[in-house]
Structure formats: structure tokens, C-alpha cells
Amino acid sequence: MTTVAEFEAGDRLQRRVWRIDRGSTPVPAEVLNAVSHSGGYVAGAFTDDCLVGISAALVGRQDTRRVFLLEHILAAEYRDAGIGHALKADQRSWCRARGIDSVRWTFDPLVSRNAYIALAKLRADVLRYVPDFYGPMDDGVNLCDESDRLLVTWPLDRSHDQEQTGRSGDAECDPHEWRPLLSIDGRGRPKIHPCTDDVRMTCAVPADIEAVRRQDPVLAGLWRRALRECLFGVLDSGGRIAGFTRRGQYLVTTRGTEA
């Protein structure tokens, strides 16, 4: 995307996706313009000349030799339509043409579909859990919930076949091998279990946290704090997130335990 008209369409798309009636979007049209003209990545997905998805990313540098693409937004008009996958495929081609070997982005760890795409389909690696990354967000999706995020990195040298089959997170876990650390009780509330050292554990999340936020903000807040306690605690103590299952469970391992 390179024209003012395209950037303005991208701004309108963000308003629709995040249900923003007033105030600025995450990346306004003038910022999309700046990112594009400073050598960053701004791309749209179109159907019949209609913009249905957008991604904007900056080129970052970790040290003098390692360069990565840092995706700030990826918004899609429709779920389960392959828009996000198409944009990710384009990101990879864009990066490879410029000698960039990884893409980083953040996502809300309570949004199960985003966790599944990142960890099971694309096989991204979790770098860290960041509490309240953006501060409270008052759009129509986040509804002033705290903006905890998982920061992940996607090594672009992983093969297409591996992405299609996924890793351990793409399969169901054996309950005899993976013990629950966070589960969902009969009322849809989070239940934290005692953490046992050197075992494989699961952290479940709601199937649709956005619906929970609309219907019961107090319950959504309980889920935010419970998942933060579990995932941040495991990562902070040297554990790792090994994958994400189709049933909506993070697979986490403590220090010294292989997935």
C-alpha cells in the first residue's frame, strides 16, 4: 500500500475491526504513510478491489547484525477467511527479499484463535509475557481491559510443510502427561491448580474472550489476572510455552522439562 487513498481505507478498516467510533485508530492513515515511506511494511488484502485486511510493521534491529520485522497491527475484516494467513505469507516474501529472517509481533494471550495461529500453525516462539503492554485500550473489542501481550518471534527459515502440520501444540495433549495449571470450572471461571516442579502443564483460556468481555467484564478481568499469574509465573521462573492445542490450552513446561 503506497497511496493516501489506500492509507485512508486502512484507517477506516481499523475502525470497523476494532469498533472505534471516535478518537484515533492504532495506526492512523498518516502513520501508515510514514511507515511505508520510511522503508517499513504496509500491505493490504483485497477482495474485488475492497480492502479486507491490513498489516503494518516496522523494521527493527536487535544488534549490528540481526534485523527483524516488528508487526504492529494485523486487522482482518472477516474471521476464518484466510486473510491473516495471506498477509503472513506476504510478510515472509517481503522479508526474504530484503534479507530479514524473522518477524515479531504481540497478541493478547486470552484470544485463543490468535494463540493457535501463532504457536501451532506458524510455530512462533514466545519471547516473553508483557503485562499491560499498551495500557488500557478503550476500543470496542478490548473494552478497557488491561492489555497483556505475548511477544513472539517467527523464524522464517521454518519450512512450509512444518507450518501446515504444526508442532506439539497442534495436537491434543495426553492428560496423563500434561497436568492442568489453569482450567475452566463449571461456571466458566478460571481455576488455578498447584504448580508442580518439572512437569508439563496446560493453561486453558475461554473459547471467545471478546464475548466474555461484552457479557461479563468482571469475569473477563478474573481471566486476565489468572492467566497472567500462570503464564508470567512460568516464563519468569525459566519455563517456556511449548505450543497451543485445538481445545484452547497453552502447553507450558517448567525449567529443565522438554515438550
Disulfide bonds with the S-S distance in Angstrom:
none
